[in-house]
């Protein structure tokens, strides 16, 4: 019985999606950045802000810790995650979102007005 449980646990770990994990956002105009943990949430992927840092890399308090930054990102294959939502903390607005994964680099983008106005950020995996 233990062998079956161990095998099931290992199979679940091996099946983790490559986008899952801890990601560092691009610094804002003041040099502040965050760490976002991306994990499966139902049939999609979600990301929450788990830490905030100042331009020196020192932890900084933030009322946004624990806030969802992205949600409903669906794996489409080839490193594309689409049909989700992205919250932009600097504007306190939510946009139609998409992510593109390439190794330890993740491009997170959000668009408004049917895709006419878009912004993107390059995030890097925290090791």
C-alpha positions in Angstrom: 0.0 0.0 0.0 2.8 2.4 0.8 4.4 1.8 -2.6 1.1 2.7 -4.3 0.9 5.9 -2.3 4.5 6.8 -2.9 4.1 6.1 -6.7 0.9 8.3 -6.8 2.7 11.2 -5.0 5.7 11.0 -7.4 3.4 10.8 -10.4 1.7 13.9 -9.3 5.0 15.8 -8.8 6.2 14.6 -12.3 3.0 15.9 -13.8 3.5 19.5 -12.6 3.2 22.1 -15.4 6.4 23.9 -16.2 4.7 27.3 -15.5 4.1 26.4 -11.9 6.5 27.9 -9.4 7.8 31.2 -8.1 8.3 34.1 -10.5 9.9 37.6 -10.1 8.1 40.5 -11.7 9.9 43.3 -13.6 10.8 46.2 -11.4 8.4 49.2 -11.5 9.5 52.8 -12.0 10.6 53.0 -8.4 12.6 49.7 -8.6 10.1 47.7 -6.5 9.3 44.2 -7.6 7.4 41.2 -6.4 7.4 37.4 -6.3 4.3 35.7 -7.7 3.6 32.0 -7.1 1.8 30.3 -10.0 -0.1 27.1 -9.3 -2.9 25.1 -10.8 -6.3 26.3 -9.8 -8.9 23.9 -11.2 -8.4 23.4 -15.0 -6.3 26.6 -15.2 -3.4 28.4 -13.5 -3.5 31.3 -11.1 -0.8 33.5 -9.5 -0.7 35.3 -6.2 1.7 38.0 -5.0 3.6 36.3 -2.1 6.4 38.9 -1.4 7.3 42.5 -2.3 10.8 44.0 -2.4 12.3 47.4 -2.8 15.0 48.4 -5.3 17.8 47.0 -3.0 16.1 43.7 -2.8 15.0 44.2 0.8 11.5 42.9 1.7 8.9 45.7 1.9 5.5 45.7 3.4 2.6 45.7 0.9 -1.1 45.5 1.4 -1.2 43.6 -1.9 0.5 40.4 -0.5 -1.9 37.5 -1.1 -3.7 39.3 -3.9 -4.4 37.4 -7.1 -2.2 38.9 -9.9 -3.4 36.4 -12.6 -6.1 33.8 -12.9 -7.9 31.5 -15.3 -4.8 31.0 -17.5 -5.4 28.0 -19.7 -2.5 25.9 -21.1 -2.9 26.0 -24.9 0.4 24.1 -25.7 3.7 25.3 -27.0 4.3 27.4 -23.8 1.1 29.5 -24.4 -1.4 30.2 -21.6 -4.4 32.1 -22.7 -8.0 33.2 -21.9 -7.0 34.5 -18.4 -7.1 37.7 -16.5 -4.2 39.9 -15.3 -4.5 42.5 -12.5 -2.2 45.5 -12.9 -1.4 46.8 -9.4 -0.1 50.1 -10.7 -3.4 50.9 -12.3 -5.7 48.8 -10.1 -7.3 47.4 -13.3 -7.9 43.9 -14.7 -7.1 43.0 -18.3 -7.6 40.1 -20.6 -4.4 38.1 -20.1 -2.0 35.8 -21.7 1.4 34.2 -20.8 4.1 32.8 -22.9 6.7 30.5 -21.2 10.2 29.9 -22.6 12.4 28.0 -20.1 12.9 30.3 -17.1 11.4 33.3 -18.8 7.7 34.2 -18.7 6.1 37.0 -20.7 2.9 38.1 -19.0 0.6 40.4 -21.0 -2.7 42.1 -20.6 -4.9 43.8 -23.2 -7.9 46.1 -23.1 -10.3 47.4 -25.7 -10.4 44.1 -27.5 -6.6 43.8 -27.8 -6.1 47.4 -29.1 -4.1 48.4 -26.0 -1.7 45.9 -24.5 1.2 45.8 -22.0 3.7 43.1 -21.3 6.2 42.2 -18.6 9.1 39.8 -18.7 9.2 37.7 -15.5 12.0 35.4 -14.5 11.9 32.2 -12.5 13.1 32.5 -8.9 15.5 29.6 -8.2 
